[in-house]
Structure formats: C-alpha cells, structure tokens
C-alpha cells in the first residue's frame, strides 16, 4: 500500500511539473535559415525574456565542433548558467553572457549554459544549418502568448538622437533599472538622460496613482 501511495504521489508530481513547464514556456519564436523555418519555445526565465526583446534579429552563426552554431551578441544578457549534462538537438542556449548557441546534435557536455529555448521539432535542423556559417533570423512567432508581466510598449516612450528618453504617458515617477531589476536612476519628470549609460537592454518603471508598469527598452546610442 505504501509503495502504491508513493507511486501515486510521484506520478502526480511529475505531471504537475510537466504542466507547469508547458504553461511557463508558452512564447514561440521562428528560426529562419534560408528557405527553412523552425518553431522554438522559449523558457520562462529572464534570459529568454531579454533575448525575446532583441527580436527580430538576423545574425551570422559560426560553426563549432560539428554540433553547434554560435554568435556573440553586442549586448550582455542575464545569465544563470548550469551544467545540463546532456545537450539535445535543437537546444538554444546562452554561453557566458553574450554568446548565443544553437545546437544541432545531441551529446553529453561538461560545460555550463543558460537555457533560452528549444526547437519544437528539430528534424532537418542540421541539414538546414549546414557545415558553414549560415545567416539565421530569429523572430517572434505570431501565435506567441507572451511571457511574464513585463509590458513592452514602444509607443509609451521614445529615445531622441541626442540620447534622452522621453516618456509619452503621465507618470508621477519614472525609474531606469538594469535587466536584474536594480534601480539606476529615477526622476519625477518625464525625461531621462541616457548619455551616462552604455547601450543595452534596460527596464523603464513608471508609477502613477498607484499603478506601476514596467517597459523593456533597447538603448542603442
């Protein structure tokens, strides 16, 4: 009886975990390689959110080890590396803080990566990537359901050519945060001077009459 109870509990916990993972990993992206297109599911973590904010993104990915393609981004993404033990065909990972890696083979590894997503059906991925350095386009899939509570609204603000961020809504206070949520500067006006910050991904937090919104911004100047 005790064995059956433990088995039942284990089964319930397993399916609960699967359902939770499926619910969290609901954002889809398209990966286009020449005439081939693949759909991938992003994980519900800060790295995947930051990567999604960079899209659409067209890059040249370099060949390495006969099992992966990689590209170094010009910006750093939040990272929480861990050793997955096994790399699966179709895994999309972050190595370090700015190296995007798309794997097209399954193998054991001793390296640590931060998970970004995985290709839903990697059949044909190896052939599409080829043996050279292909041009790959990542873009949000039109059926994506979004992720997290962060609101990205490019109409809520604009960044001028001289490096000033202008919030176009009404807010009693606006704050600039780094990707890890640390406040870098705050103001009660509607304008932030971005000239003291390097280009990259930031969060813009606005507060008005008890309502708080967070927007993801890409600063390129």
VENRA-V99845 format. One record per residue. N is the residue number from 1. PHI is phi in degrees with one decimal (* if undefined). NEAR is the number of other ideal C-beta (glycine too) atoms within 12 Angstrom. D_LAST is the distance of its C-alpha to the last C-alpha in whole Angstrom. Layout:
BEGIN
N/PHI/NEAR/D_LAST ; N/PHI/NEAR/D_LAST
END
This chain:
BEGIN
1/*/7/66 ; 2/-62.7/8/64 ; 3/-62.8/9/62 ; 4/-65.1/10/62 ; 5/-64.5/11/60 ; 6/-64.9/12/58 ; 7/-64.5/13/57 ; 8/-64.4/14/57 ; 9/-63.2/14/54 ; 10/-63.0/14/52 ; 11/-64.7/14/52 ; 12/-62.7/14/51 ; 13/-63.6/14/48 ; 14/-63.8/14/47 ; 15/-68.2/14/47 ; 16/-63.6/14/45 ; 17/-63.2/14/42 ; 18/-62.7/14/42 ; 19/-64.1/14/42 ; 20/-64.3/15/39 ; 21/-62.3/19/37 ; 22/-65.8/16/37 ; 23/-69.5/16/36 ; 24/-73.6/23/33 ; 25/-87.1/29/32 ; 26/-108.1/24/32 ; 27/-86.6/33/29 ; 28/-109.6/30/29 ; 29/-128.1/39/27 ; 30/-105.1/30/28 ; 31/-118.0/44/27 ; 32/-104.1/25/28 ; 33/-130.8/31/29 ; 34/61.2/17/31 ; 35/-86.3/11/33 ; 36/-99.0/25/34 ; 37/-138.2/23/32 ; 38/-128.6/36/32 ; 39/-105.5/29/32 ; 40/-124.8/38/31 ; 41/-107.5/35/31 ; 42/-85.9/42/28 ; 43/-77.8/36/29 ; 44/-90.9/26/29 ; 45/-142.8/29/27 ; 46/-65.7/30/23 ; 47/-65.3/38/22 ; 48/-64.2/41/23 ; 49/-62.8/35/22 ; 50/-65.7/40/18 ; 51/-64.9/46/19 ; 52/-60.8/40/20 ; 53/-70.1/38/17 ; 54/-84.1/36/15 ; 55/-80.4/34/18 ; 56/-75.4/18/19 ; 57/-141.5/28/18 ; 58/-114.6/18/20 ; 59/-138.5/30/20 ; 60/-94.4/19/23 ; 61/-107.4/32/25 ; 62/-89.9/22/27 ; 63/-78.2/24/31 ; 64/-151.4/23/32 ; 65/65.2/17/36 ; 66/69.4/14/37 ; 67/-144.6/26/36 ; 68/-154.6/33/32 ; 69/-122.8/37/29 ; 70/-137.6/31/25 ; 71/-153.2/31/22 ; 72/-90.9/20/19 ; 73/-74.6/31/16 ; 74/-84.4/20/13 ; 75/-126.6/26/12 ; 76/-91.6/26/16 ; 77/-111.4/37/18 ; 78/-61.5/28/20 ; 79/-129.4/28/24 ; 80/-137.6/20/27 ; 81/-68.0/23/29 ; 82/-152.2/16/33 ; 83/-84.8/16/35 ; 84/-80.4/24/36 ; 85/70.6/14/39 ; 86/-124.7/16/39 ; 87/-92.6/30/37 ; 88/-108.1/27/37 ; 89/-54.6/26/37 ; 90/101.1/33/34 ; 91/-69.4/35/32 ; 92/-112.3/44/28 ; 93/-129.2/41/27 ; 94/-113.0/39/24 ; 95/-104.5/33/25 ; 96/69.8/21/24 ; 97/-117.6/26/21 ; 98/-146.3/25/19 ; 99/-105.2/32/22 ; 100/-84.4/41/23 ; 101/-127.1/41/26 ; 102/-114.3/44/29 ; 103/-93.4/39/32 ; 104/-124.5/38/35 ; 105/-138.1/25/38 ; 106/-101.9/20/40 ; 107/-162.4/19/40 ; 108/-81.9/13/41 ; 109/-141.0/24/38 ; 110/-107.8/11/38 ; 111/-86.2/26/34 ; 112/-109.3/19/32 ; 113/-139.4/35/29 ; 114/-105.5/33/28 ; 115/-72.5/35/29 ; 116/-110.8/44/26 ; 117/-174.7/45/29 ; 118/-150.3/31/32 ; 119/-69.9/35/33 ; 120/-61.7/26/36 ; 121/-135.5/16/38 ; 122/-80.9/30/37 ; 123/-58.0/15/40 ; 124/89.4/20/39 ; 125/-65.2/34/35 ; 126/-60.1/26/37 ; 127/-65.1/17/38 ; 128/-66.9/27/35 ; 129/-72.4/37/33 ; 130/69.6/20/35 ; 131/-101.8/16/35 ; 132/-102.4/16/33 ; 133/-113.3/17/29 ; 134/-77.9/29/28 ; 135/-89.2/22/25 ; 136/-124.3/39/25 ; 137/-112.5/25/23 ; 138/-108.4/36/23 ; 139/-149.5/25/23 ; 140/-65.8/29/24 ; 141/-76.2/26/28 ; 142/-64.6/11/29 ; 143/-97.4/14/32 ; 144/-63.1/22/29 ; 145/-101.1/19/30 ; 146/84.4/22/27 ; 147/-147.2/32/27 ; 148/69.1/24/27 ; 149/-106.6/14/27 ; 150/-67.8/29/23 ; 151/-102.1/25/22 ; 152/-105.6/27/19 ; 153/-137.7/18/19 ; 154/-68.4/16/16 ; 155/-84.7/12/18 ; 156/-82.6/26/19 ; 157/-156.2/34/15 ; 158/-144.9/23/12 ; 159/-113.6/29/9 ; 160/-76.6/16/9 ; 161/-65.6/11/8 ; 162/-94.3/12/8 ; 163/87.0/20/6 ; 164/-109.5/23/10 ; 165/-91.4/37/11 ; 166/-113.6/25/14 ; 167/-83.6/32/17 ; 168/-91.5/19/19 ; 169/-96.1/22/22 ; 170/-106.0/17/25 ; 171/-146.2/30/24 ; 172/-77.6/20/26 ; 173/-157.3/25/24 ; 174/-125.7/36/20 ; 175/-132.8/29/19 ; 176/-102.4/36/16 ; 177/-120.4/27/17 ; 178/-79.6/27/16 ; 179/-66.4/32/17 ; 180/-93.7/21/21 ; 181/90.1/18/21 ; 182/-83.2/15/21 ; 183/-72.7/19/20 ; 184/-97.6/26/17 ; 185/-163.2/24/18 ; 186/-138.3/19/20 ; 187/-154.5/25/21 ; 188/-96.5/17/23 ; 189/-90.4/18/21 ; 190/-102.9/22/19 ; 191/-129.9/24/16 ; 192/-121.2/34/14 ; 193/-84.7/20/12 ; 194/-96.6/30/9 ; 195/-68.0/18/8 ; 196/-88.9/14/11 ; 197/-117.9/24/9 ; 198/-76.5/17/8 ; 199/-66.2/18/6 ; 200/158.5/30/9 ; 201/-102.7/37/12 ; 202/-132.8/37/13 ; 203/-113.0/37/16 ; 204/-110.7/46/16 ; 205/-104.4/34/20 ; 206/-118.4/34/22 ; 207/-128.7/22/26 ; 208/-153.2/18/28 ; 209/50.8/12/32 ; 210/83.1/10/32 ; 211/-97.3/15/30 ; 212/-119.0/21/27 ; 213/-125.5/27/24 ; 214/-126.4/30/21 ; 215/-115.5/33/18 ; 216/-92.1/36/16 ; 217/-124.3/38/12 ; 218/-114.1/29/9 ; 219/-98.9/32/6 ; 220/-115.0/18/4 ; 221/-88.9/19/0
END
